[in-house]
Amino acid sequence: MFNKVDDMAERKLNGDNRAPTIESCNGDDEILDVQALKKNPLFSPFFNHLEMEQKKLLNKLEIPYGYLMTKDSVQAFFHLTVASQILEGYTKDRIDDTKDCDALSPAFENIVRGYLLENSMFDPFRPPEKTSVLVDQYLNLRPQDICAEYVKVIILS
């Protein structure tokens, strides 16, 4: 059986200080070609499954399939998804203290980032109705937060 430790020790005794092949980094010329992997019969079922799941999600959100092909739309999708998850995970109906502000601040930042990148994607990710009340309460505790202020403007428009 192959023993990596003994093999490495033997190589060092012979003056070979290279890292084992498994530990070496790939150069730019060795990066896998994803398109080639998609055509490979071993990997094509996996990629087909991913495409089908993406289509289902986009249909559910009423976003055209080819829409997520730009860098900005992919980033906006990410930010708006994160914001939605944070707001859905926030179970309180009000903000009591700065800990609540700390919990919601990333949601407001992600809404703003997603909206600025691709504002047409905002509607499928529109926050729950309680969000406008939460933003008002948030601004009472943190009146200088520009993201929360902008979220208020976005939601009201």
HUJOKA-V751011 format. One record per pair of residues at least 12 apart in sequence whose ideal C-beta (glycine too) atoms are under 8 Angstrom apart, sorted by the first residue. I is the first residue (numbers start at 1). J is the second residue. If there is no record, write none. Layout:
BEGIN
i: <I & I>
j: <J & J>
END
This chain:
BEGIN
i: <4 & 7 & 8 & 54 & 61 & 61 & 62 & 63 & 63 & 72 & 72 & 73 & 73 & 73 & 75 & 75 & 75 & 75 & 76 & 76 & 76 & 76 & 76 & 76 & 77 & 77 & 77 & 78 & 79 & 79 & 79 & 79 & 79 & 80 & 80 & 80 & 80 & 80 & 80 & 80 & 80 & 81 & 82 & 82 & 82 & 83 & 83 & 83 & 83 & 83 & 83 & 83 & 83 & 84 & 84 & 86 & 86 & 86 & 86 & 86 & 87 & 87 & 87 & 87 & 87 & 88 & 90 & 90 & 90 & 90 & 93 & 93 & 94 & 94 & 94 & 95 & 95 & 95 & 95 & 95 & 97 & 98 & 98 & 100 & 101 & 101 & 101 & 104 & 104 & 105 & 105 & 105 & 105 & 107 & 108 & 108 & 108 & 108 & 108 & 108 & 108 & 109 & 111 & 111 & 111 & 111 & 112 & 112 & 112 & 112 & 115 & 115 & 122 & 126 & 127 & 131 & 131 & 132 & 132 & 132 & 135 & 135 & 135 & 135 & 136 & 139>
j: <20 & 20 & 20 & 68 & 124 & 125 & 124 & 121 & 124 & 117 & 118 & 117 & 118 & 121 & 113 & 114 & 117 & 118 & 113 & 114 & 115 & 117 & 118 & 121 & 114 & 118 & 121 & 114 & 110 & 111 & 113 & 114 & 117 & 110 & 111 & 114 & 115 & 121 & 122 & 124 & 125 & 125 & 106 & 107 & 110 & 106 & 107 & 108 & 110 & 111 & 114 & 125 & 127 & 125 & 127 & 103 & 104 & 106 & 107 & 110 & 104 & 107 & 127 & 128 & 131 & 128 & 103 & 104 & 107 & 134 & 130 & 133 & 133 & 134 & 137 & 134 & 137 & 138 & 140 & 141 & 141 & 141 & 142 & 138 & 138 & 141 & 142 & 134 & 138 & 142 & 145 & 147 & 148 & 127 & 135 & 138 & 145 & 147 & 148 & 150 & 151 & 147 & 127 & 147 & 151 & 154 & 147 & 150 & 151 & 154 & 150 & 154 & 154 & 155 & 155 & 151 & 155 & 152 & 155 & 156 & 148 & 151 & 152 & 155 & 152 & 152>
END
